[in-house]
């Protein structure tokens, strides 16, 4: 059975008026033109829903914390990539229902090939869900273990680069969360696939 990605129409959201945050704040789902920048020493909570990151990076600067349960990020347009720098804390779970159920990060299928998505944070403890970066490169250069506290994490990427002392934990405790697994099934058996 192939990966069961759902096709959906973009909901009609209001475009965000601000995409740069440098304080403690809770933000709403919507279309973030020009990307999302979380500046130094901020704490940002994402309310449940879909965040369209359009024509810009989702950039998290040092000494910040971002968190959210039931969130999905759809990367579309020019420069729509992920960049989580060192000394940040990242704590996300994907939606349990809806158009991006089970998907934490979804890179548009028309994105340029081999764009870099940086997961360099020293504290990405929970990334429950699937990261669909099929045209991009998942790159980590942190000094800690990524996703160690996640019920499960799937990485679907054109390339995966794990550099320096970084490590990536791919837990598979699918029963520990209501987030659905959108992994590949082969004759009813869930599996991890490393593909050249």
Secondary structure, DSSP 8 states (H G I E B T S, - for coil): --------------B-S--EE-SEEEE-SEEEET-EEE-TT-EEEE-SEEEEEESS-EEE-SSEEEEEESEEEEEESTT--EEE-TTEEEEEE--SSSTTTTEEEEE-TTS-TT-EEEE--SEEEEEEEEEEEEEEEEEE--SSEETTT-SBEEEEEEEEEE-TT-EE---B-GGG-SS-----EETTEE------
